[in-house]
């Protein structure tokens, strides 16, 4: 039951979204959580963002992508999938690293939600000041 070409695994993260990406040499289909890319990400901008690593490296129809993603919102999930695909492409072909690095696709966005502090409405929003 083993395949002749091993799959390449990579992980992408953004905020609380985590995407596990599996790259298999194939025809270029993308499946996200057992659904098609168009079905899972209906917004065109999210789909363009996910496929950007393939456009930068010109490897559009070379790999099939199977993604398991969870947590976060739609935009964070799309960015996590993008990072996972870029990392998997580098694992597959190390020569693609400079192009992906120049496009900024290998950099994880480190921003996280700041925790709420006591005595505040949110992380930084203070209660209204009353002079009298």
Secondary structure, 3 states (H helix, E strand, C coil): CCCCCCCEEEEEEECCEEEEEEEEECCCCEEECCEEHHHHCCCHHHHHHHHHHHHHHCCCCCEEEEEEEECCCHHHHHHHHHHHHHHHHHHHCHHHHHHHHHCCCCCCCCCCCCCCCCCECCCCCECCCCCC
